Amino acid sequence: MDIRWIFDGKFFVLDGIDGFSARTSTRLASDEEIKIDAYLKQVHSAHVFVIDDPEVMPRGEIEGDGLITDIPAIAIGVRTADCYPIFLMDIKGRTAAILHAGWRGSYKGIVKRALEILFEQFGISPGDTVAAFGPGICGNCYEVGEELMEFFPPEFFRRRNGKLFLDLFEFNRKILEENGIEWIVPPPACTYEDDRLYSYRRRKDKSRLISTVEILPS
Ligand SMILES: [Zn+2]
């Protein structure tokens, strides 16, 4: 399977994966064009909420940074503007997850927590799991303070002109690989570099990119 991001003029759309609709909006898409049925009050945590009752759709009243469901036709979503949206999909079409991963959530282990739920609660095997990173701020652009060096191993930092940069994609990719995930789709763009995207760092945008994943009814 050749799974990759394509840009359709308004959205980055994950192409080549059957049974799911996974996408991230850009500045070129209006909110009315985005279907989002369930989302959390994001707090940079590792809390992952499982939607197992179609009658109970969180719409911002529950705190957390990851959603998982096996119910079709529900678009679960996160909002980001430099943090990474991370999509996890079981290719057999049973389960989808979406995570909001900035440095705090990454450090606290949101990726590991979501994988634990997928493997233990939903019985999914790592070999059936596709992980896709949506657009976020890349390791060349994400300047951080020295205090972050106590939270991440040195290999994920680089220095340039006396400044320190952190690569959250590589950090989370390594966690995915350590947990047996082989299908990893890298981010389609850097929010800081690509003017189609919102970047909190670049423009202090209050707007957010919306990323959603939905299991398509079979
Ligand atoms: Zn960049």
Residues whose N, C-alpha, C, O or C-beta is under 5 A from the ligand:
A	BS01	ZN	C138 N140 C141 C190 Y192 E193
